[in-house]
Amino acid sequence: MTGLHIYTSNRLEILAEQLARIVRTPLSSPLAPEQIVVQSRGMERWISMQLADINGISANCRFPFPNAFLESIYKTVKPDLPEISPFEPSILTFRLMRIIPECLTLNGFEELRSYLAGANRNLKLYQLAGKIADLFDQYLVFRPELIFAWEAAKEENKSPHRWQARLWRELVAEIGTWHRARMRRTLINRIHQSKLDPAVLPARVSMFGMSYLPQFHLQAFAEMSRLMEINFFIVNPCREYWSDIVSDREISIKRRKSDKIAENIEWYHLDRGNRLLASMGTQGRHFFDLMAGLDCPVHDHFAEPEGHGILAGLQSDILNLRDRGNESADEVEILEDRPGAVGPTGFKAEGGDKSLQIHVCHSPMREIEILHDNLLAMFEENATLAPRDIIVMTPDIETYAPFVHAVFDAQSDETLRIPFSIADQSHRRENRTVDGFLALLEMADSRFEAPRILRLLEYSEIKSKFDLADSDLKIVERWIIDTHIRWGIDEGSRIKAGLPGYPENTWRAGLDRLILGYAMPGESRTTFNGILPYDDIEGGEVQILGRFAKFIERLFAWSETLSQTRTLGAWRGVLLALMEQFLQPNDRTEREFQFLRQTLEELGAKEASADFKEAVELKVIQSYLRSNLEKNNFGSGFLTGGITFCAMLPLRSIPFKVVCLIGLNNDTFPREHQPLNFDLMAQHPRAGDRSRRNDDKYLFLESIVSARRTFYISYVGQSILDNSALPPSVLVSELLDTVEQGFAASDVSILDQFVTRHRLQPFSEAYFREDSRLFSYSTENMLAGSAKNDNRQPLAFFNRRLPITDAELERWYQLDLDSLGRFFLNPARYLVQKRLGIVLEDDLYLSDERETFQLQPLERYLIGQNLLKNRLSGVTLQDFRPVQKATGQLPPGRVGDYYYSDMSIEVQNFARRIEKYATARVLEPIDVAFETAGVEITGRLAPLAEFGCVRIRYGRLRAEDLLKAWIEHLVYCHTAPEDFAKHTYLICKDRAVQFEPLTDSLPNLAVLLKLYQRGLESPLHFFPQSSFEYAEKVLVKSVPELTALSQAKSKWTGGGYSKNIKAESQDPYYDLCFRQTDPFDEQFKQIAIAVFEPLLDHCRDIELSVL
């Protein structure tokens, strides 16, 4: 049977039943496949399952896309057509890259010549060629007559864009005119001339679920129906004729264009029909206009929506072309026969109606959290609802995918876990191998910033290739920080970047220091060939250094390789080698590697298929790969049995019990498309042309029609900063206007019933009150909200002591002198790190990726201390300049010279002031080993001088410095021989003090050791700076206790500190241990006095010589 038949319905399930009925009739050949043309892989999967469910089996079916099906037909007309068309846009792009430069000197090409002038010409040429190739591809479908006119040299001579015709003729002169427009014309001519054997065509073709087809395709299928059976199965949201309805906007435009003014739209004989259909159905209206032009039977199978909720009311209004709220008296009579109708006011929604839900949120994260709770509620209310019955669509799947994983994967309660899949993400987002490969290519023309290099090693494929572990990267990070590597391979790479060629802070300078440090271990104060050895590489770290150096040197070598221009075929080989050199596949990633290899093979094949032998630069290759590897992977992850999260795409009118649209913000949907200024279709649009905005509007309408029980919308409608209202998508606003005008609720405003405004925080008490419409299934959020509401404080981190067991005595009570000093610097940190093994902060962090131009206070201190150390050891600061410069701490160039000279003068002055102490005769160190208060103390006291124990610090005197010197002083007084001067001196830039000798220092040391023992079992209420502030005010300055305590609290919160110094209250260990307790209790005061009273009693200021 030949001929064209159109089957229409507002329900895709009914169309599936009709298709199942037709395919039950066997084809003439039992081996011939059933041809079912679809427009998405999601539709293919759905209809396959429907056919299997209805007929009991679905087998030997082919599901080509329309273009692919027509291409197969064209090959029956012209069997020698190439497998890949030379008019394929990606091939046409490279061919145009060769042709365009040859035409730039011709008249009419001035615009292109101007655009391609200047920098990055190669890249701009590729991008321009790509735009033109895509445009030509569109012309072939939507303006075939224009293409034929060009080929006949009949273009408009006065057109400013006649250069397009010249380019097209240059193309077809090389590759011929067998493009799809000519193939379609040839096919139609063969059919009209009866020169096409029907036996070479499929006996039956079904076009299923089409929401749109250009006239180009429709005409081809209509002509083929003379020789074969063709059935169209089309979802039509409206059973009435609706091609002549117009939206309010179109009515306004017609009014403005009219010379007459009238308020009554009937004066213009304009019919709005259903407002949603009129406003959002433009694309469908044009499509059905085209279908109406086909002379064929139409089989209507419309059905009234099921249910009596507002969603069914909206769908019924669309189906019956009803404008609820603006009905005539006759229409109201008909309405009153329908359930839920309330006369001229339209439709009265019941209080429990949840078929339409609109949720106003503060952020994408809150949207997903709220969606998760509402889905759980739907499952609870409807036992027959399954995850596969739900689809969640968003205009921006890349933005929302991480939040979906964060919420849906994080449910610790198995009863709250919902299976899901995410479709339509880009290959780069789904494929870490692709992402790592593109990141490698992006490094080639980068500045090789240190953080960026380390991020490369976070890709497991790269890390495993060089046998590096996560723990190794921490060591590498420490080396980078210590050697002050910032950016740049070497001085040469900086010159290429147009900057001075200084070597400091480059990778070469840092690596040379690391490698020389291994070859010349030990602290060094001299450079070797201008390189300062790095002296902090432990024996076991040498292998890590070797593997990391191999990675970095290979990266540098490849940056040079990738900087050269090559042909496409040569680039294929180079990039495959790059994969081999840097990426290590495994069983899990082998498919990802195969996909990447296939993409590179296709790139190389373009050289022959496009006849493009020119050499191109890396930027062109990067642009090509990004456009191919960052494309959305449409269809993957669709309908896998769980909830489907996917992009909002046309042609997805598949029915679901629950349809959710998230992220419908004012600035994201419907999406806008800015046409090119030389797009001839945009300059002279026609009905049926594709429009991104109209596509999105029709998709929204299809989504309403496709929802069977619930239509759910969410958007960011409240500012996360000030809670101000943000508008939704204009389509959501139109839906709200329709609901408000045509529907009513029993007790509240109709919008109040269906629109829910959410709170900023998921633990808001509003979600857990019985009288609130807000709800949550999260136990954690409930507990957090309850604690806040009840003014309850969370449990303290330490709610009991952590006793030292007998087995632990030896470990904790054998203490070296340095560890005792570290304990009193921050007792809470010592307890949490040493006893609990918890590290709250990483002291290592990569500094700014830019080189230093202004020294910060800490940097000035470190450099000054280093200069002073070498000055006091007899090295002249002029001789030490190359060494200090080689550390990379100083700013480069003259700025660094200025800082060094300035600090040298300061250090020289300070050195002269302390000359008496710095040049004193040095005594032998004292090895310490004794026991007191149950603790065995070990260590070494050094350096010692004839004056006593001298400690010099090139900085301001701090409480921590006093306390450390005091501990050493106590040990020194106990262990020093009788003939030693038992004074301790602490000399700083702003102050110098002396500790007097103690005849018996062990009682004071025992006090500290007892506090150490207490601090190992529970947090010690001791904070060096705040405790010293309190003790000094009470003991030295006789300040009242309450005043002293207030001043200590001020010190605790940062009062008096510069912005570069972190207050003790900001320390994460203090915050953890004392967040639920008052740190300034009686224990604080007692410990402060116990520690600092003997210190202050034996401490006096001394005067240094003044210059």
C-alpha positions, 0 to 999 in steps of 0.5 A, spaced: 500 500 500 502 506 498 500 513 500 501 518 505 497 518 512 497 523 518 495 520 525 494 526 530 493 526 537 494 530 543 497 523 547 503 520 544 501 513 547 495 513 543 499 514 537 504 509 539 498 504 539 496 506 532 503 505 530 503 498 534 497 496 530 500 498 523 506 494 524 503 488 526 501 488 519 507 484 516 511 487 510 512 483 504 519 481 506 520 477 512 527 480 513 526 487 511 526 492 517 521 496 520 523 503 518 521 508 524 524 515 523 525 519 530 528 525 531 531 523 538 534 517 541 530 518 547 524 517 543 527 511 540 528 508 546 521 510 548 517 507 542 521 501 542 519 499 549 512 501 547 511 497 541 514 491 546 509 492 551 503 493 546 505 487 541 509 483 546 515 484 542 519 489 538 524 487 533 528 488 527 526 495 527 531 501 525 530 508 528 534 513 523 533 520 524 530 524 518 536 526 514 540 520 515 533 516 512 533 521 506 541 520 505 540 513 504 534 514 499 539 519 495 544 513 495 539 509 491 538 514 486 546 516 486 549 510 488 556 513 487 555 518 493 561 518 498 560 515 504 561 522 508 558 528 504 563 533 502 558 538 504 558 536 511 559 542 515 565 540 519 569 538 512 566 544 509 569 549 514 576 546 512 575 547 505 573 554 506 579 556 510 583 554 504 578 558 499 576 564 503 584 567 503 584 566 495 578 570 494 579 576 499 582 580 494 576 580 490 570 586 490 565 584 495 570 581 500 571 587 504 568 585 510 571 579 510 578 582 509 577 587 514 575 582 519 581 577 518 586 583 519 590 583 525 592 578 530 590 571 531 588 571 523 588 563 523 583 562 528 579 567 526 579 564 519 577 557 522 571 560 526 569 564 520 569 558 516 565 554 521 560 560 521 559 560 514 559 552 513 553 552 518 550 557 514 550 554 507 548 548 511 542 551 513 541 554 506 540 547 503 534 546 507 531 552 508 533 556 502 534 551 496 532 556 491 537 561 493 543 555 492 540 554 485 540 561 484 547 562 486 549 556 482 546 559 476 549 566 477 543 569 478 544 572 485 542 580 486 548 584 484 546 590 489 546 585 495 552 587 500 553 579 501 554 577 494 560 574 496 557 568 499 554 566 492 562 567 489 564 562 495 559 557 494 560 557 486 568 556 488 566 550 493 561 547 488 567 548 482 571 543 487 566 538 489 560 538 485 553 540 486 551 533 489 548 536 495 542 534 499 538 540 495 540 537 488 539 530 491 532 532 493 530 535 486 533 529 483 529 524 487 523 528 486 524 528 478 525 521 478 519 519 481 515 524 477 518 521 471 517 514 473 524 512 473 525 510 480 524 503 482 519 502 488 523 495 489 529 499 492 525 503 497 522 501 503 515 498 503 513 502 509 516 508 513 513 511 519 515 518 522 513 518 529 513 523 534 515 529 529 514 536 532 517 539 527 520 538 520 522 543 514 518 543 508 524 541 505 523 534 508 516 534 508 516 535 500 521 529 499 516 524 504 510 527 500 513 525 493 516 518 496 509 516 498 507 515 491 511 509 491 511 507 498 507 507 505 509 513 509 505 514 516 506 521 520 504 520 527 504 527 530 502 530 537 497 536 536 496 539 542 489 542 539 483 538 536 481 544 533 483 548 527 488 553 530 493 556 524 489 562 524 490 564 532 494 570 534 497 572 541 496 578 544 503 580 542 501 579 535 495 583 536 498 589 539 503 589 533 497 589 528 494 594 532 500 599 531 501 598 524 494 599 523 491 606 521 485 605 525 484 604 532 479 600 535 479 596 542 475 590 540 480 585 537 474 582 533 474 589 529 480 586 526 477 579 525 483 576 529 482 570 534 486 569 540 483 562 541 487 559 547 492 564 550 498 559 551 497 556 545 497 562 541 503 565 545 507 559 545 505 555 539 508 559 533 513 553 531 507 548 531 502 552 528 507 553 522 508 546 522 501 544 522 500 549 516 505 545 512 502 539 514 495 542 512 498 543 505 499 535 504 493 532 500 492 526 504 487 523 509 488 525 516 486 520 522 484 524 528 485 520 535 484 526 540 482 524 548 480 529 553 485 529 559 484 524 565 483 527 572 480 533 574 485 538 577 488 544 574 493 541 570 487 537 566 483 543 566 489 547 562 490 541 557 483 541 556 483 548 554 489 547 550 485 541 546 479 545 545 482 551 543 478 555 550 480 561 553 478 560 560 475 567 563 473 570 556 468 565 554 461 567 551 455 565 554 454 558 550 461 556 552 460 557 559 454 552 558 458 547 555 464 548 561 458 547 566 457 540 564 465 539 566 467 537 573 470 542 577 467 548 572 464 554 576 460 558 571 464 564 568 469 564 573 472 558 569 475 552 574 475 551 581 481 548 584 480 543 590 484 544 596 488 538 595 490 539 588 497 538 586 497 537 579 501 544 578 506 546 582 511 552 582 516 553 587 520 559 588 527 558 590 534 562 592 539 558 588 540 552 584 542 548 590 536 549 593 532 548 587 534 541 587 534 540 595 526 542 594 525 538 588 528 532 592 523 533 598 517 534 593 519 527 589 519 523 596 512 526 597 509 524 591 512 517 592 509 517 599 502 519 596 502 515 590 504 508 591 504 506 583 509 512 582 516 509 580 522 513 578 522 512 571 515 515 571 519 522 572 523 527 568 526 533 570 528 538 564 533 544 565 535 549 560 542 548 563 544 541 565 551 543 565 550 548 571 545 543 575 548 536 574 553 537 580 547 540 584 543 533 582 549 529 584 550 533 591 543 532 593 541 525 590 548 522 592 548 524 599 542 521 602 545 517 608 538 514 609 537 508 604 529 510 604 531 517 601 535 515 596 532 516 589 535 512 583 537 517 577 541 518 571 543 525 568 543 525 560 545 530 555 552 533 559 557 534 554 563 529 553 568 533 557 563 533 563 562 526 563 569 524 560 575 525 565 579 523 560 577 528 555 577 533 560 584 532 562 586 531 555 583 538 553 587 541 559 593 539 557 592 542 550 590 548 554 597 548 558 601 549 551 599 556 550 599 558 558 604 561 563 605 555 566 602 557 573 604 553 579 597 552 581 595 550 574 600 545 573 598 541 580 591 541 577 593 537 571 596 532 576 589 531 579 587 527 573 588 520 575 589 518 568 595 523 568 597 522 575 598 514 574 602 515 568 607 518 572 606 513 578 604 519 583 600 518 589 595 523 592 600 524 598 606 525 593 602 531 590 602 534 597 610 533 598 610 537 591 606 542 593 611 544 599 617 544 594 613 549 590 612 553 595 619 553 598 622 554 592 617 560 590 615 557 583 610 562 580 609 561 573 613 561 566 618 555 564 624 560 564 626 567 562 626 565 555 618 564 556 617 570 559 621 574 554 616 571 549 610 573 553 613 580 552 616 581 559 623 582 562 627 575 562 628 574 569 629 567 572 626 568 579 620 564 580 620 560 574 619 552 574 627 552 571 629 556 577 625 552 582 627 545 579 634 546 578 634 548 586 630 541 587 635 537 583 641 541 586 639 540 593 639 532 592 646 532 589 649 537 594 645 535 600 645 539 607 644 547 608 648 551 604 649 558 604 652 559 597 650 558 590 653 553 585 653 556 578 648 561 580 643 556 583 641 555 591 641 548 593 634 546 596 636 543 602 629 539 605 629 533 600 628 527 605 631 520 602 625 517 601 622 523 597 628 523 591 624 518 587 618 522 587 622 528 585 624 524 579 617 522 577 615 529 578 621 532 574 620 527 568 612 530 568 614 537 568 620 536 563 616 532 558 610 538 559 615 543 557 618 539 551 611 538 549 609 545 549 615 547 544 612 541 540 605 544 540 607 551 538 609 549 531 604 549 525 602 542 522 597 539 517 591 536 520 594 529 518 600 531 522 596 534 528 593 527 528 599 523 529 602 528 534 596 528 539 595 521 539 602 521 541 601 526 546 595 521 549 600 516 549 605 520 553 601 523 558 594 519 559 594 512 562 588 508 560 585 503 565 579 498 564 574 503 567 576 509 562 578 505 556 571 507 552 573 514 554 580 513 550 577 510 544 572 515 544 578 520 544 582 516 539 576 516 534 575 524 535 583 525 533 582 520 527 576 524 524 580 530 525 586 527 521 581 524 516 579 531 514 585 533 511 583 528 505 576 529 505 576 537 505 583 537 501 586 541 506 593 541 506 595 548 509 598 548 516 594 550 522 596 552 529 594 549 535 589 554 537 585 552 531 586 545 533 583 546 540 577 550 537 575 544 533 576 539 539 572 543 544 567 544 539 566 536 538 568 534 545 564 539 549 558 538 545 552 535 549 552 527 549 544 527 547 541 521 548 546 518 553 543 516 560 535 517 557 530 513 560 535 508 564 530 506 569 531 512 574 529 519 574 531 522 568 535 529 568 536 532 561 537 538 557 530 542 555 530 539 547 525 540 542 522 533 540 522 531 547 514 530 547 514 523 551 509 523 556 511 522 563 506 522 569 511 527 572 514 533 568 519 537 572 522 543 569 527 547 573 532 553 572 526 557 568 529 563 570 528 570 566 535 570 563 535 563 561 529 561 558 526 561 553 533 562 550 535 567 545 540 566 538 543 572 535 543 571 528 550 573 524 549 579 520 550 576 514 545 571 515 540 572 509 535 567 512 534 572 518 534 578 514 528 575 510 525 570 515 519 566 513 514 561 516 517 555 518 524 557 519 527 555 525 527 559 531 531 558 538 526 562 542 520 559 538 523 552 539 523 553 547 516 556 547 513 550 544 517 545 548 514 549 554 507 548 551 509 540 549 511 539 556 504 542 559 501 537 554 506 531 556 505 531 564 500 526 566 499 527 573 503 533 575 507 539 572 512 542 576 516 548 575 522 551 579 526 557 578 531 562 582 526 567 584 529 570 590 535 573 591 540 570 596 543 576 598 537 580 600 531 576 599 528 581 593 524 578 588 527 576 581 522 574 575 521 568 572 521 566 565 516 570 561 513 563 559 512 562 567 509 568 568 504 567 562 502 561 565 501 564 572 497 569 568 493 564 565 491 560 571 490 567 575 485 569 570 481 563 568 481 559 575 479 560 582 481 556 589 476 555 594 479 559 600 485 562 598 488 566 592 489 561 586 496 563 585 497 562 593 495 555 592 500 553 586 506 557 588 510 556 594 515 561 596 521 557 599 526 559 605 533 560 604 536 555 608 533 548 608 533 547 616 528 553 617 523 551 622 518 553 617 519 546 614 518 542 620 512 546 623 505 542 623 501 548 620 506 549 615 505 547 607 513 547 607 516 540 609 522 536 608 524 529 609 531 531 612 533 528 619 539 532 619 535 539 617 530 537 622 535 536 628 539 543 626 532 547 625 530 544 632 536 546 635 536 553 633 528 553 635 529 551 642 536 555 643 539 548 644 547 548 643 550 542 640 554 538 644 561 540 645 567 537 641 570 535 648 565 533 653 569 528 657 577 527 659 581 523 654 585 519 659 592 517 658 592 509 658 598 506 661 600 503 655 601 510 652 605 513 658 612 512 655 609 515 648 607 522 651 611 522 658 618 522 654 618 529 651 623 533 647 624 540 649 621 543 642 615 539 643 614 542 650 615 549 646 610 547 641 605 545 646 604 551 649 604 555 642 597 552 641 595 547 646 588 545 643 592 544 636 597 539 639 591 535 643 587 535 636 593 533 632 597 529 636 592 525 640 586 525 635 590 525 629 585 530 626 588 536 621 583 542 620 588 546 616 593 545 611 599 549 612 601 548 605 598 552 600 600 555 593 601 562 594 599 567 588 601 564 581 604 571 580 611 573 582 611 578 588 612 585 587 611 588 594 613 584 600 608 582 606 610 583 613 611 575 614 615 575 607 619 581 610 620 577 617 623 571 613 628 575 609 630 579 615 631 573 619 635 570 614 639 576 612 641 577 620 643 570 621 648 570 615 650 577 617 651 574 624 655 568 622 660 573 618 657 573 611 657 580 608 650 582 606 653 584 599 656 577 598 649 574 600 645 578 595 646 572 590 644 567 595 638 571 597 636 572 590 636 565 588 631 563 593 626 567 589 623 570 595 625 577 593 621 581 587 624 580 581 629 586 578 630 593 580 624 592 585 628 586 589 634 590 589 631 596 592 628 591 598 634 588 599 638 594 600 633 597 604 632 591 608 640 590 609 641 597 612 635 595 617 639 589 618 646 592 619 643 597 624 640 592 628 646 587 628 650 593 630 645 594 636 646 587 638 653 586 637 655 585 644 650 579 644 651 576 637 659 576 638 660 573 644 664 567 645 660 561 643 660 555 648 658 548 647 651 546 647 648 542 653 645 535 651 638 535 656 636 529 659 632 529 666 626 527 669 621 531 673 614 531 675 613 524 671 616 527 665 622 525 662 625 531 658 630 530 652 633 535 647 639 540 646 640 547 648 644 551 643 647 556 641 649 558 648 654 564 649 658 566 655 653 571 657 648 565 657 642 563 653 641 568 647 635 568 643 635 573 637 629 574 633 628 579 627 621 581 629 617 584 634 617 581 641 610 576 642 608 572 648 609 566 644 617 568 644 617 570 651 614 563 653 618 559 649 625 563 651 622 562 658 621 554 658 628 554 655 631 558 661 628 553 666 631 547 663 638 551 662 638 553 669 637 546 671 642 543 666 647 548 665 654 547 669 656 551 675 661 556 671 655 558 666 652 565 666 645 562 667 641 568 664 637 568 658 636 573 653 631 574 648 632 580 643 627 583 638 627 589 634 622 593 638 624 590 645 630 586 649 629 582 655 633 578 660 631 572 665 634 572 671 637 566 674 633 561 678 637 557 684 631 551 683 627 552 676 624 545 677 618 547 681 616 552 675 618 547 670 613 542 674 607 547 673 608 547 666 609 540 665 602 539 669 599 543 665 602 539 659 599 533 662 592 536 663 592 539 656 593 532 653 587 529 656 582 535 655 583 542 652 587 547 656 584 554 657 590 557 655 592 562 649 599 565 649 597 572 647 590 573 650 593 569 657 599 574 657 595 580 656 591 578 662 597 576 666 601 582 665 595 587 666 593 584 673 600 582 675 605 588 672 600 594 671 595 592 677 589 593 672 582 591 675 581 583 674 574 585 670 578 590 666 584 585 664 579 580 662 576 585 658 582 587 654 584 579 654 578 578 650 579 584 645 586 581 644 582 574 643 578 577 637 583 581 634 583 588 637 589 591 636 592 587 630 594 589 623 589 586 618 595 581 616 595 577 623 590 572 624 587 573 631 587 567 636 579 566 636 580 565 628 584 559 629 580 553 627 583 548 633 581 553 638 574 554 635 573 547 635 575 546 642 571 552 645 565 553 641 560 551 646 564 553 652 567 560 655 574 560 654 575 566 659 572 562 665 576 561 672 580 556 669 583 561 664 585 566 669 588 561 673 592 558 668 594 565 665 597 567 672 600 560 673 604 560 667 606 568 666 607 570 674 614 566 675 616 569 668 614 576 669 617 576 676 624 573 673 624 578 667 626 585 666 627 589 660 634 591 657 637 597 653 641 595 647 646 600 644 643 606 640 646 608 634 
